[in-house]
Amino acid sequence: MRAATLAFAAIVLAGLTFGSLGLLGTGSYLAAFAAATGFSLVLVPRARPPIATPRIPIHLAMIALPLLAFIVAVGLVQSPLTLYDAVSYHLVFPARWLQDHRLSIVPTPFSDPAQAYQPGNGELFFLWLMLPFRGDLLARIGQLPFLLLGAASLYAIARRCGALAGHAAYAPLFFLLARPVMEQAVGADVDLVCAATFLAAIHLGLVAIDSDAPRDWALWGVMLGLFAGSKYLALVYLPVLLVLPLWRGPRLKALWAIPGLAAFALPWYARNWIVAGSPIYPSSLKVLGLMVAHGAFAREAMNNSVFHVTSPGLLPAIVAHAFGAATALVWLPAWLGGLVVVAARRRWWPGAYVATVPFAVLLLFWLAVPDNGDSRFLLPAVGVAMVPLTFSFGADRRWNACLHAAYLIGALWILVGAPRQLPMSLPWFMGDWLALDGLVSPHSLPVFAAAMAATAGLVYGVRRRPTNAVPPLIAAFGIACTILAINAKASYTKDASSLLTLSPTYVRAGMIDGWAWVHRNVTHATIANSGNNLPYPLFEDDLTNRVRYVNIDRHADWRFHDYARGRKDAPVDAPGRLAKASGQLMPSLPEGNAESASRPRYERWEGYREAWLGNLRSAAVTHVFVSVLSAYEIDFVSHNTEGFPIEDDWARTDPGAFTLLYENGQVRIYALAQP
């Protein structure tokens, strides 16, 4: 755990340092890590104790290892198209930073403006993974290490709460079996990064409380900083972690955590405050009702969203979806039983804290998160909520055997599922949230069963001869992932079938066809993207293309915060504008100005063909990729009868400068004549 914390911290620190100096690149990282390696060899004795091979419960390994192999194979084959936000900005930012060799605020037009200003520790990790191959071969499954970090943290927390090794393993197993966790692991979002660092911070906090050693508190602070620097959501849940030094009496040595927290989180928030005016830009910051920093809009504007839920009756569906409906059915009775056992045995520390965390996170989620209808924001609570499943084991062997059998049956049912949904009336965007589909797609169940049998035989053999068992296990896992990836690639190419049952991303087929055309025909180009903020596939796998949004007015280099300074007090709409302010899939609040709208669209208010063409020339653009506006934008942004934004009309009516190369119902691609 310490090694994982320090490794992630070193990657983030290198990214922040080199990115600020304009030195992002393979050479700078190699030099820095070579120096760090040499320094560590001087400080640490060369002799290493042999790695102890854990005694893996066969019935758990035969579920967890095949599922991990399936996750790797699906991620390699289908990612980054498995998660919408990955191609919208999570992979876009590191790709742009790597190409420009420095950190910058990358605009996110036709989308949520807050995305451009989010802290980016997770994106710096993706950038590091892009370095070896200058592409996303590794970054597309960049959250997989954090799945392992979260699982290891849960195991350690359960052990600290008194669970035996064979019982503690159920916490990470059911965390892995939660559908949102599995879906995050096959893609390149940062929600699993956020959840895993939250779980690791709990474990390191418990260690620091037990030892009260400055170095342990300092390491806890490093993980707090990595967590707070993962996304804005972390600030909402940070108080749950900050109470740890106070839980069993104030620990003054916990002040050693401040440097790490500041080093790995503060740079992102300080940048926003200096550049844009608020540390949590574009939202304003209030403390006890007093305005501390002005952003582009008030926090209340973010509540004007179709995903802001006010009815407590929907909370059970939101929680169930956070676990996956099938997993929730298995988890709920086991969790309740664990809480009863904790109360009966009076194991208050640290069991009471661990049991309280999910309630605290849920309360903060409901009261403080604007889009509290988005259940993935509950992933930190989902992880901690798996630990009480281990509390129910005791000294009675027969009782323990029954629990093992029940958990095993439940885990197998989660994998297989059932073709039905739990009955409940839900809003349109929650339509399939309570589906009981299994994690493994039906046509892949025979393959999964074979993998389970092979894993059981392998683990049995390793347990009989545990000496030097780690290398064969790793080799066997690598071979299995390779074979599965090859077969998954063939099946996905043939009929788009997948080893795992994944939620749809709702990326339109025409958009994917347009990306495929670019992949076949465009390379070493600079592409201007407009219509949707889904630019990542245009970069190509090896980042040979440069992709950017080009402003349509005379402010070629302005970003969202530059526009906001002069326009946030203006009305939400006015004659002659090309866009109007709104909430998220909601009209703007009545009698409000642009500051009351979470999607003001300042950069789209004005547009001039000559200015746009000049901006394209200045950016050395060679191609223009225009797509039909999404449902989030179509009612608020000027467009033609086919749904394309105004850039399409400008390009189509200027054949001297633009040549139409490709079109379908969703996409048009133009070549720009060079002067």
Secondary structure, DSSP 4 states (H G I P E B T S, - for coil): -HHHHHHHHHHHHHHHHHHHHT--SHHHHHHHHHHHHHHHHHHS-S--PPPPPP---HHHHHHHHHHHHHHHHHHHHHTTTT-HHIIIIITHHHHHHHHHTS------TTS-GGGGGS--HHHHHHHHHHTTTTSSTTGGGTTHHHHHHHHHHHHHHHHHTT--HHHHTHHHHHHHTSHHHHHHHTS--SHHHHHHHHHHHHHHHHHHHHH--HHHHHHHHHHHHHHHTT-THHHHHHHHHHTHHHHTS--GGGGGGHHHHHHHHHHHHHHHHHHTS-TTTTB-EEETTEEEE--SB-GGGGGSBTT----GGGHHHHHHHHH-HHHHHHHHHHHHHHHHHHHHHT--TTHHHHHHHHHHHHHHHHHH-TTTT-GGGGHHHHHHHTGGGGTT--S-HHHHHHHHHHHHHHHHHHHHEEEEE------GGGTTTTEEE-SB-GGGHHHHHHHHHHHHHHHHHHHHS-TT-HHHHHHHHHHHHHHHHHHHHHHHHHH---SB--------HHHHHHHHHHHHH--S-EEEEESSS--GGGGTTTT-SEEE---SSS-TT--HHHHHHHHTTSBS--TT-SB--B-BSSBPPTT-BGGG-SB--GGGS---HHHHHHHHHHTT--EEEEEPPPTTTTTTB-B-TTS-BHHHHHHHT-TTTEEEEEE-SSEEEEEEPP-
